[in-house]
Amino acid sequence: ESEKPLGTEIALVTEQVADAYARAIAAGAVSIKGPVEKPWGQTVAYVRCPDGILVEICSPMSSGTSE
């Protein structure tokens, strides 16, 4: 088990960041940073998988245009 990320980061995009974060922790991931809303409106959280991979869980980025 690595104490540091192994040079790999993946990002998973979901509308339900807090739920995905909680499921990841329950499945054995280690919390790096809990869900936080960024100034631009995106919610992000970070966990580390048991194998050392850093995972960003984030909400979709706004396109800045209204539909």
C-alpha positions, -999 to 999 in steps of 0.1 A, spaced: 0 0 0 14 33 -10 14 64 12 15 87 -18 -3 87 -51 15 68 -78 15 96 -104 -20 88 -115 -52 108 -108 -86 101 -122 -116 124 -121 -151 111 -118 -179 135 -126 -213 133 -109 -241 155 -97 -240 137 -64 -205 144 -51 -212 140 -14 -229 106 -20 -201 93 -42 -175 105 -16 -194 87 12 -196 55 -9 -159 57 -17 -150 61 20 -173 32 30 -155 11 3 -121 17 18 -108 49 2 -89 74 24 -102 109 26 -79 135 12 -104 164 12 -141 162 17 -166 178 -6 -161 216 -10 -179 240 -33 -154 261 -53 -160 298 -61 -170 289 -97 -198 266 -84 -182 232 -89 -182 208 -60 -150 187 -56 -137 160 -32 -106 139 -32 -99 104 -20 -71 79 -23 -79 44 -33 -63 16 -13 -38 11 -42 -27 47 -40 -45 62 -69 -58 98 -63 -94 102 -73 -111 135 -78 -149 133 -74 -165 164 -90 -196 179 -103 -199 189 -139 -184 223 -149 -208 249 -160 -205 258 -197 -213 294 -188 -242 295 -213 -278 291 -206 -298 266 -226 
